[in-house]
Amino acid sequence: MPRLTEERAKEYWRRNISLVVKLLLIWFAVSFGCGILLVDVLNEFHLGGFKLGFWFAQQGSIYVFVALIFYYARKMAALDHEFGVDDE
């Protein structure tokens, strides 16, 4: 496995942490925002017979979290490849 220079390693981790923070903010906005703060507004709509605010609090944030995991894995694979630290 090739070693990164200190500058390249710092850039790699900066971009990694930036991605993690952005994805956590999205998850927070969905789970806290849609499941708690906006629940009354969202409850005016229904999804599968359930109020949308309830759905986000019980299921939606979990689905978003799983989607974010797959997105993170794909973006990190690309970042690893860009910096030459992938397994291939």
PDB file as gemmi writes it, atoms N, CA and C in Angstrom:
CRYST1    1.000    1.000    1.000  90.00  90.00  90.00 P 1                      
ATOM      1  N   MET A   1       0.857  -1.184   0.000  1.00  0.00           N  
ATOM      2  CA  MET A   1       0.000   0.000   0.000  1.00  0.00           C  
ATOM      3  C   MET A   1       0.897   1.239   0.000  1.00  0.00           C  
ATOM      4  N   PRO A   2       0.672   2.142  -0.912  1.00  0.00           N  
ATOM      5  CA  PRO A   2       1.515   3.345  -0.960  1.00  0.00           C  
ATOM      6  C   PRO A   2       1.262   4.242   0.246  1.00  0.00           C  
ATOM      7  N   ARG A   3       2.318   4.860   0.685  1.00  0.00           N  
ATOM      8  CA  ARG A   3       2.203   5.780   1.805  1.00  0.00           C  
ATOM      9  C   ARG A   3       1.925   7.177   1.273  1.00  0.00           C  
ATOM     10  N   LEU A   4       1.078   7.883   1.982  1.00  0.00           N  
ATOM     11  CA  LEU A   4       0.755   9.248   1.603  1.00  0.00           C  
ATOM     12  C   LEU A   4       1.735  10.195   2.268  1.00  0.00           C  
ATOM     13  N   THR A   5       2.005  11.291   1.574  1.00  0.00           N  
ATOM     14  CA  THR A   5       2.772  12.336   2.233  1.00  0.00           C  
ATOM     15  C   THR A   5       1.899  12.922   3.336  1.00  0.00           C  
ATOM     16  N   GLU A   6       2.517  13.613   4.257  1.00  0.00           N  
ATOM     17  CA  GLU A   6       1.747  14.181   5.364  1.00  0.00           C  
ATOM     18  C   GLU A   6       0.680  15.150   4.863  1.00  0.00           C  
ATOM     19  N   GLU A   7       1.024  15.930   3.850  1.00  0.00           N  
ATOM     20  CA  GLU A   7       0.058  16.877   3.286  1.00  0.00           C  
ATOM     21  C   GLU A   7      -1.122  16.158   2.629  1.00  0.00           C  
ATOM     22  N   ARG A   8      -0.839  15.101   1.865  1.00  0.00           N  
ATOM     23  CA  ARG A   8      -1.912  14.323   1.223  1.00  0.00           C  
ATOM     24  C   ARG A   8      -2.759  13.598   2.261  1.00  0.00           C  
ATOM     25  N   ALA A   9      -2.137  13.114   3.314  1.00  0.00           N  
ATOM     26  CA  ALA A   9      -2.883  12.430   4.378  1.00  0.00           C  
ATOM     27  C   ALA A   9      -3.828  13.407   5.076  1.00  0.00           C  
ATOM     28  N   LYS A  10      -3.353  14.617   5.323  1.00  0.00           N  
ATOM     29  CA  LYS A  10      -4.210  15.623   5.956  1.00  0.00           C  
ATOM     30  C   LYS A  10      -5.388  15.980   5.046  1.00  0.00           C  
ATOM     31  N   GLU A  11      -5.141  16.096   3.756  1.00  0.00           N  
ATOM     32  CA  GLU A  11      -6.215  16.397   2.800  1.00  0.00           C  
ATOM     33  C   GLU A  11      -7.227  15.253   2.746  1.00  0.00           C  
ATOM     34  N   TYR A  12      -6.715  14.023   2.748  1.00  0.00           N  
ATOM     35  CA  TYR A  12      -7.592  12.854   2.755  1.00  0.00           C  
ATOM     36  C   TYR A  12      -8.502  12.886   3.978  1.00  0.00           C  
ATOM     37  N   TRP A  13      -7.966  13.098   5.160  1.00  0.00           N  
ATOM     38  CA  TRP A  13      -8.772  13.099   6.380  1.00  0.00           C  
ATOM     39  C   TRP A  13      -9.673  14.316   6.472  1.00  0.00           C  
ATOM     40  N   ARG A  14      -9.226  15.446   5.938  1.00  0.00           N  
ATOM     41  CA  ARG A  14     -10.086  16.619   5.918  1.00  0.00           C  
ATOM     42  C   ARG A  14     -11.331  16.347   5.093  1.00  0.00           C  
ATOM     43  N   ARG A  15     -11.155  15.759   3.927  1.00  0.00           N  
ATOM     44  CA  ARG A  15     -12.295  15.455   3.066  1.00  0.00           C  
ATOM     45  C   ARG A  15     -13.174  14.356   3.659  1.00  0.00           C  
ATOM     46  N   ASN A  16     -12.553  13.381   4.318  1.00  0.00           N  
ATOM     47  CA  ASN A  16     -13.308  12.323   4.980  1.00  0.00           C  
ATOM     48  C   ASN A  16     -14.183  12.905   6.093  1.00  0.00           C  
ATOM     49  N   ILE A  17     -13.606  13.706   6.949  1.00  0.00           N  
ATOM     50  CA  ILE A  17     -14.354  14.311   8.061  1.00  0.00           C  
ATOM     51  C   ILE A  17     -15.424  15.262   7.528  1.00  0.00           C  
ATOM     52  N   SER A  18     -15.128  15.992   6.483  1.00  0.00           N  
ATOM     53  CA  SER A  18     -16.113  16.880   5.882  1.00  0.00           C  
ATOM     54  C   SER A  18     -17.330  16.091   5.400  1.00  0.00           C  
ATOM     55  N   LEU A  19     -17.089  14.965   4.747  1.00  0.00           N  
ATOM     56  CA  LEU A  19     -18.174  14.116   4.280  1.00  0.00           C  
ATOM     57  C   LEU A  19     -18.995  13.583   5.457  1.00  0.00           C  
ATOM     58  N   VAL A  20     -18.325  13.114   6.491  1.00  0.00           N  
ATOM     59  CA  VAL A  20     -19.018  12.578   7.665  1.00  0.00           C  
ATOM     60  C   VAL A  20     -19.894  13.649   8.312  1.00  0.00           C  
ATOM     61  N   VAL A  21     -19.357  14.849   8.472  1.00  0.00           N  
ATOM     62  CA  VAL A  21     -20.124  15.933   9.097  1.00  0.00           C  
ATOM     63  C   VAL A  21     -21.352  16.279   8.263  1.00  0.00           C  
ATOM     64  N   LYS A  22     -21.192  16.365   6.958  1.00  0.00           N  
ATOM     65  CA  LYS A  22     -22.334  16.673   6.082  1.00  0.00           C  
ATOM     66  C   LYS A  22     -23.414  15.603   6.183  1.00  0.00           C  
ATOM     67  N   LEU A  23     -23.010  14.343   6.177  1.00  0.00           N  
ATOM     68  CA  LEU A  23     -23.990  13.264   6.249  1.00  0.00           C  
ATOM     69  C   LEU A  23     -24.672  13.212   7.616  1.00  0.00           C  
ATOM     70  N   LEU A  24     -23.931  13.492   8.678  1.00  0.00           N  
ATOM     71  CA  LEU A  24     -24.544  13.531  10.005  1.00  0.00           C  
ATOM     72  C   LEU A  24     -25.531  14.689  10.125  1.00  0.00           C  
ATOM     73  N   LEU A  25     -25.221  15.799   9.501  1.00  0.00           N  
ATOM     74  CA  LEU A  25     -26.151  16.928   9.512  1.00  0.00           C  
ATOM     75  C   LEU A  25     -27.439  16.581   8.760  1.00  0.00           C  
ATOM     76  N   ILE A  26     -27.319  15.873   7.655  1.00  0.00           N  
ATOM     77  CA  ILE A  26     -28.508  15.438   6.919  1.00  0.00           C  
ATOM     78  C   ILE A  26     -29.333  14.499   7.781  1.00  0.00           C  
ATOM     79  N   TRP A  27     -28.674  13.542   8.416  1.00  0.00           N  
ATOM     80  CA  TRP A  27     -29.400  12.592   9.257  1.00  0.00           C  
ATOM     81  C   TRP A  27     -30.066  13.303  10.436  1.00  0.00           C  
ATOM     82  N   PHE A  28     -29.353  14.258  11.038  1.00  0.00           N  
ATOM     83  CA  PHE A  28     -29.922  15.032  12.140  1.00  0.00           C  
ATOM     84  C   PHE A  28     -31.156  15.805  11.667  1.00  0.00           C  
ATOM     85  N   ALA A  29     -31.041  16.449  10.509  1.00  0.00           N  
ATOM     86  CA  ALA A  29     -32.166  17.230   9.990  1.00  0.00           C  
ATOM     87  C   ALA A  29     -33.382  16.341   9.746  1.00  0.00           C  
ATOM     88  N   VAL A  30     -33.150  15.150   9.226  1.00  0.00           N  
ATOM     89  CA  VAL A  30     -34.271  14.240   8.957  1.00  0.00           C  
ATOM     90  C   VAL A  30     -34.833  13.682  10.252  1.00  0.00           C  
ATOM     91  N   SER A  31     -33.970  13.174  11.127  1.00  0.00           N  
ATOM     92  CA  SER A  31     -34.477  12.517  12.332  1.00  0.00           C  
ATOM     93  C   SER A  31     -35.044  13.512  13.340  1.00  0.00           C  
ATOM     94  N   PHE A  32     -34.319  14.576  13.622  1.00  0.00           N  
ATOM     95  CA  PHE A  32     -34.785  15.551  14.603  1.00  0.00           C  
ATOM     96  C   PHE A  32     -35.766  16.532  13.981  1.00  0.00           C  
ATOM     97  N   GLY A  33     -35.427  17.039  12.809  1.00  0.00           N  
ATOM     98  CA  GLY A  33     -36.280  18.028  12.155  1.00  0.00           C  
ATOM     99  C   GLY A  33     -37.618  17.463  11.740  1.00  0.00           C  
ATOM    100  N   CYS A  34     -37.589  16.376  10.959  1.00  0.00           N  
ATOM    101  CA  CYS A  34     -38.848  15.805  10.455  1.00  0.00           C  
ATOM    102  C   CYS A  34     -39.569  14.989  11.516  1.00  0.00           C  
ATOM    103  N   GLY A  35     -38.840  14.346  12.404  1.00  0.00           N  
ATOM    104  CA  GLY A  35     -39.462  13.491  13.399  1.00  0.00           C  
ATOM    105  C   GLY A  35     -39.934  14.213  14.646  1.00  0.00           C  
ATOM    106  N   ILE A  36     -39.402  15.417  14.916  1.00  0.00           N  
ATOM    107  CA  ILE A  36     -39.757  16.133  16.148  1.00  0.00           C  
ATOM    108  C   ILE A  36     -40.233  17.555  15.860  1.00  0.00           C  
ATOM    109  N   LEU A  37     -39.395  18.361  15.227  1.00  0.00           N  
ATOM    110  CA  LEU A  37     -39.724  19.775  15.037  1.00  0.00           C  
ATOM    111  C   LEU A  37     -40.866  20.004  14.050  1.00  0.00           C  
ATOM    112  N   LEU A  38     -40.858  19.283  12.946  1.00  0.00           N  
ATOM    113  CA  LEU A  38     -41.856  19.497  11.903  1.00  0.00           C  
ATOM    114  C   LEU A  38     -42.972  18.460  11.916  1.00  0.00           C  
ATOM    115  N   VAL A  39     -43.090  17.721  13.016  1.00  0.00           N  
ATOM    116  CA  VAL A  39     -44.048  16.622  13.059  1.00  0.00           C  
ATOM    117  C   VAL A  39     -45.480  17.098  12.844  1.00  0.00           C  
ATOM    118  N   ASP A  40     -45.861  18.229  13.395  1.00  0.00           N  
ATOM    119  CA  ASP A  40     -47.226  18.708  13.236  1.00  0.00           C  
ATOM    120  C   ASP A  40     -47.542  19.079  11.786  1.00  0.00           C  
ATOM    121  N   VAL A  41     -46.589  19.692  11.125  1.00  0.00           N  
ATOM    122  CA  VAL A  41     -46.778  20.054   9.720  1.00  0.00           C  
ATOM    123  C   VAL A  41     -46.842  18.789   8.860  1.00  0.00           C  
ATOM    124  N   LEU A  42     -45.933  17.855   9.118  1.00  0.00           N  
ATOM    125  CA  LEU A  42     -45.891  16.626   8.320  1.00  0.00           C  
ATOM    126  C   LEU A  42     -47.084  15.716   8.586  1.00  0.00           C  
ATOM    127  N   ASN A  43     -47.668  15.807   9.774  1.00  0.00           N  
ATOM    128  CA  ASN A  43     -48.811  14.957  10.098  1.00  0.00           C  
ATOM    129  C   ASN A  43     -50.057  15.302   9.285  1.00  0.00           C  
ATOM    130  N   GLU A  44     -50.025  16.405   8.565  1.00  0.00           N  
ATOM    131  CA  GLU A  44     -51.135  16.743   7.682  1.00  0.00           C  
ATOM    132  C   GLU A  44     -51.164  15.843   6.444  1.00  0.00           C  
ATOM    133  N   PHE A  45     -50.061  15.147   6.187  1.00  0.00           N  
ATOM    134  CA  PHE A  45     -49.956  14.247   5.037  1.00  0.00           C  
ATOM    135  C   PHE A  45     -49.890  12.813   5.546  1.00  0.00           C  
ATOM    136  N   HIS A  46     -50.270  11.892   4.694  1.00  0.00           N  
ATOM    137  CA  HIS A  46     -50.267  10.480   5.069  1.00  0.00           C  
ATOM    138  C   HIS A  46     -49.422   9.672   4.092  1.00  0.00           C  
ATOM    139  N   LEU A  47     -48.783   8.642   4.617  1.00  0.00           N  
ATOM    140  CA  LEU A  47     -47.977   7.721   3.814  1.00  0.00           C  
ATOM    141  C   LEU A  47     -48.307   6.304   4.264  1.00  0.00           C  
ATOM    142  N   GLY A  48     -48.917   5.539   3.396  1.00  0.00           N  
ATOM    143  CA  GLY A  48     -49.290   4.174   3.743  1.00  0.00           C  
ATOM    144  C   GLY A  48     -50.279   4.086   4.886  1.00  0.00           C  
ATOM    145  N   GLY A  49     -51.140   5.078   5.015  1.00  0.00           N  
ATOM    146  CA  GLY A  49     -52.137   5.076   6.079  1.00  0.00           C  
ATOM    147  C   GLY A  49     -51.659   5.667   7.390  1.00  0.00           C  
ATOM    148  N   PHE A  50     -50.412   6.076   7.443  1.00  0.00           N  
ATOM    149  CA  PHE A  50     -49.853   6.656   8.661  1.00  0.00           C  
ATOM    150  C   PHE A  50     -49.553   8.128   8.441  1.00  0.00           C  
ATOM    151  N   LYS A  51     -49.625   8.902   9.492  1.00  0.00           N  
ATOM    152  CA  LYS A  51     -49.261  10.308   9.402  1.00  0.00           C  
ATOM    153  C   LYS A  51     -47.777  10.403   9.066  1.00  0.00           C  
ATOM    154  N   LEU A  52     -47.431  11.327   8.185  1.00  0.00           N  
ATOM    155  CA  LEU A  52     -46.059  11.424   7.696  1.00  0.00           C  
ATOM    156  C   LEU A  52     -45.066  11.757   8.809  1.00  0.00           C  
ATOM    157  N   GLY A  53     -45.445  12.609   9.751  1.00  0.00           N  
ATOM    158  CA  GLY A  53     -44.558  12.925  10.873  1.00  0.00           C  
ATOM    159  C   GLY A  53     -44.253  11.694  11.710  1.00  0.00           C  
ATOM    160  N   PHE A  54     -45.278  10.899  11.976  1.00  0.00           N  
ATOM    161  CA  PHE A  54     -45.093   9.641  12.708  1.00  0.00           C  
ATOM    162  C   PHE A  54     -44.197   8.703  11.915  1.00  0.00           C  
ATOM    163  N   TRP A  55     -44.434   8.620  10.600  1.00  0.00           N  
ATOM    164  CA  TRP A  55     -43.633   7.738   9.756  1.00  0.00           C  
ATOM    165  C   TRP A  55     -42.157   8.121   9.807  1.00  0.00           C  
ATOM    166  N   PHE A  56     -41.854   9.426   9.708  1.00  0.00           N  
ATOM    167  CA  PHE A  56     -40.456   9.859   9.776  1.00  0.00           C  
ATOM    168  C   PHE A  56     -39.848   9.534  11.125  1.00  0.00           C  
ATOM    169  N   ALA A  57     -40.605   9.715  12.193  1.00  0.00           N  
ATOM    170  CA  ALA A  57     -40.078   9.448  13.527  1.00  0.00           C  
ATOM    171  C   ALA A  57     -39.803   7.956  13.713  1.00  0.00           C  
ATOM    172  N   GLN A  58     -40.634   7.095  13.134  1.00  0.00           N  
ATOM    173  CA  GLN A  58     -40.507   5.660  13.359  1.00  0.00           C  
ATOM    174  C   GLN A  58     -39.701   4.938  12.283  1.00  0.00           C  
ATOM    175  N   GLN A  59     -39.822   5.329  11.028  1.00  0.00           N  
ATOM    176  CA  GLN A  59     -39.197   4.594   9.936  1.00  0.00           C  
ATOM    177  C   GLN A  59     -38.297   5.449   9.047  1.00  0.00           C  
ATOM    178  N   GLY A  60     -38.764   6.645   8.729  1.00  0.00           N  
ATOM    179  CA  GLY A  60     -38.086   7.463   7.726  1.00  0.00           C  
ATOM    180  C   GLY A  60     -36.643   7.769   8.038  1.00  0.00           C  
ATOM    181  N   SER A  61     -36.361   8.123   9.277  1.00  0.00           N  
ATOM    182  CA  SER A  61     -34.982   8.465   9.624  1.00  0.00           C  
ATOM    183  C   SER A  61     -34.076   7.238   9.537  1.00  0.00           C  
ATOM    184  N   ILE A  62     -34.622   6.056   9.801  1.00  0.00           N  
ATOM    185  CA  ILE A  62     -33.825   4.832   9.681  1.00  0.00           C  
ATOM    186  C   ILE A  62     -33.503   4.563   8.212  1.00  0.00           C  
ATOM    187  N   TYR A  63     -34.503   4.722   7.337  1.00  0.00           N  
ATOM    188  CA  TYR A  63     -34.262   4.534   5.909  1.00  0.00           C  
ATOM    189  C   TYR A  63     -33.233   5.530   5.381  1.00  0.00           C  
ATOM    190  N   VAL A  64     -33.339   6.765   5.817  1.00  0.00           N  
ATOM    191  CA  VAL A  64     -32.371   7.778   5.386  1.00  0.00           C  
ATOM    192  C   VAL A  64     -30.978   7.414   5.892  1.00  0.00           C  
ATOM    193  N   PHE A  65     -30.878   6.952   7.136  1.00  0.00           N  
ATOM    194  CA  PHE A  65     -29.586   6.561   7.687  1.00  0.00           C  
ATOM    195  C   PHE A  65     -28.964   5.427   6.875  1.00  0.00           C  
ATOM    196  N   VAL A  66     -29.739   4.426   6.516  1.00  0.00           N  
ATOM    197  CA  VAL A  66     -29.220   3.306   5.722  1.00  0.00           C  
ATOM    198  C   VAL A  66     -28.770   3.798   4.343  1.00  0.00           C  
ATOM    199  N   ALA A  67     -29.561   4.683   3.731  1.00  0.00           N  
ATOM    200  CA  ALA A  67     -29.169   5.255   2.437  1.00  0.00           C  
ATOM    201  C   ALA A  67     -27.871   6.045   2.561  1.00  0.00           C  
ATOM    202  N   LEU A  68     -27.712   6.780   3.660  1.00  0.00           N  
ATOM    203  CA  LEU A  68     -26.482   7.544   3.886  1.00  0.00           C  
ATOM    204  C   LEU A  68     -25.280   6.624   4.065  1.00  0.00           C  
ATOM    205  N   ILE A  69     -25.474   5.464   4.669  1.00  0.00           N  
ATOM    206  CA  ILE A  69     -24.379   4.498   4.817  1.00  0.00           C  
ATOM    207  C   ILE A  69     -23.895   4.041   3.446  1.00  0.00           C  
ATOM    208  N   PHE A  70     -24.832   3.687   2.564  1.00  0.00           N  
ATOM    209  CA  PHE A  70     -24.443   3.259   1.220  1.00  0.00           C  
ATOM    210  C   PHE A  70     -23.774   4.398   0.450  1.00  0.00           C  
ATOM    211  N   TYR A  71     -24.289   5.614   0.592  1.00  0.00           N  
ATOM    212  CA  TYR A  71     -23.693   6.775  -0.066  1.00  0.00           C  
ATOM    213  C   TYR A  71     -22.269   7.007   0.450  1.00  0.00           C  
ATOM    214  N   TYR A  72     -22.090   6.924   1.779  1.00  0.00           N  
ATOM    215  CA  TYR A  72     -20.766   7.121   2.374  1.00  0.00           C  
ATOM    216  C   TYR A  72     -19.791   6.066   1.861  1.00  0.00           C  
ATOM    217  N   ALA A  73     -20.214   4.812   1.804  1.00  0.00           N  
ATOM    218  CA  ALA A  73     -19.332   3.746   1.329  1.00  0.00           C  
ATOM    219  C   ALA A  73     -18.896   3.997  -0.107  1.00  0.00           C  
ATOM    220  N   ARG A  74     -19.840   4.426  -0.951  1.00  0.00           N  
ATOM    221  CA  ARG A  74     -19.498   4.708  -2.347  1.00  0.00           C  
ATOM    222  C   ARG A  74     -18.546   5.895  -2.475  1.00  0.00           C  
ATOM    223  N   LYS A  75     -18.837   6.976  -1.729  1.00  0.00           N  
ATOM    224  CA  LYS A  75     -17.974   8.166  -1.799  1.00  0.00           C  
ATOM    225  C   LYS A  75     -16.586   7.883  -1.224  1.00  0.00           C  
ATOM    226  N   MET A  76     -16.506   7.078  -0.158  1.00  0.00           N  
ATOM    227  CA  MET A  76     -15.202   6.762   0.417  1.00  0.00           C  
ATOM    228  C   MET A  76     -14.398   5.850  -0.494  1.00  0.00           C  
ATOM    229  N   ALA A  77     -15.063   4.947  -1.203  1.00  0.00           N  
ATOM    230  CA  ALA A  77     -14.353   4.111  -2.164  1.00  0.00           C  
ATOM    231  C   ALA A  77     -13.734   4.980  -3.252  1.00  0.00           C  
ATOM    232  N   ALA A  78     -14.476   5.994  -3.707  1.00  0.00           N  
ATOM    233  CA  ALA A  78     -13.950   6.918  -4.716  1.00  0.00           C  
ATOM    234  C   ALA A  78     -12.806   7.749  -4.142  1.00  0.00           C  
ATOM    235  N   LEU A  79     -12.953   8.195  -2.900  1.00  0.00           N  
ATOM    236  CA  LEU A  79     -11.891   8.992  -2.262  1.00  0.00           C  
ATOM    237  C   LEU A  79     -10.641   8.138  -2.053  1.00  0.00           C  
ATOM    238  N   ASP A  80     -10.815   6.906  -1.601  1.00  0.00           N  
ATOM    239  CA  ASP A  80      -9.681   5.999  -1.429  1.00  0.00           C  
ATOM    240  C   ASP A  80      -8.964   5.776  -2.754  1.00  0.00           C  
ATOM    241  N   HIS A  81      -9.738   5.586  -3.814  1.00  0.00           N  
ATOM    242  CA  HIS A  81      -9.140   5.380  -5.140  1.00  0.00           C  
ATOM    243  C   HIS A  81      -8.382   6.638  -5.590  1.00  0.00           C  
ATOM    244  N   GLU A  82      -8.978   7.800  -5.355  1.00  0.00           N  
ATOM    245  CA  GLU A  82      -8.340   9.067  -5.741  1.00  0.00           C  
ATOM    246  C   GLU A  82      -6.990   9.247  -5.046  1.00  0.00           C  
ATOM    247  N   PHE A  83      -6.896   8.840  -3.784  1.00  0.00           N  
ATOM    248  CA  PHE A  83      -5.679   9.022  -3.027  1.00  0.00           C  
ATOM    249  C   PHE A  83      -4.772   7.789  -3.081  1.00  0.00           C  
ATOM    250  N   GLY A  84      -5.197   6.764  -3.812  1.00  0.00           N  
ATOM    251  CA  GLY A  84      -4.364   5.586  -3.984  1.00  0.00           C  
ATOM    252  C   GLY A  84      -4.258   4.704  -2.751  1.00  0.00           C  
ATOM    253  N   VAL A  85      -5.252   4.723  -1.899  1.00  0.00           N  
ATOM    254  CA  VAL A  85      -5.214   3.881  -0.690  1.00  0.00           C  
ATOM    255  C   VAL A  85      -6.302   2.823  -0.714  1.00  0.00           C  
ATOM    256  N   ASP A  86      -6.849   2.553  -1.907  1.00  0.00           N  
ATOM    257  CA  ASP A  86      -7.886   1.518  -2.020  1.00  0.00           C  
ATOM    258  C   ASP A  86      -7.244   0.151  -2.063  1.00  0.00           C  
ATOM    259  N   ASP A  87      -8.063  -0.872  -1.993  1.00  0.00           N  
ATOM    260  CA  ASP A  87      -7.573  -2.251  -1.963  1.00  0.00           C  
ATOM    261  C   ASP A  87      -7.173  -2.774  -3.339  1.00  0.00           C  
ATOM    262  N   GLU A  88      -7.568  -2.097  -4.380  1.00  0.00           N  
ATOM    263  CA  GLU A  88      -7.291  -2.589  -5.735  1.00  0.00           C  
ATOM    264  C   GLU A  88      -5.940  -2.173  -6.213  1.00  0.00           C  
TER     265      GLU A  88                                                      
END                                                                             
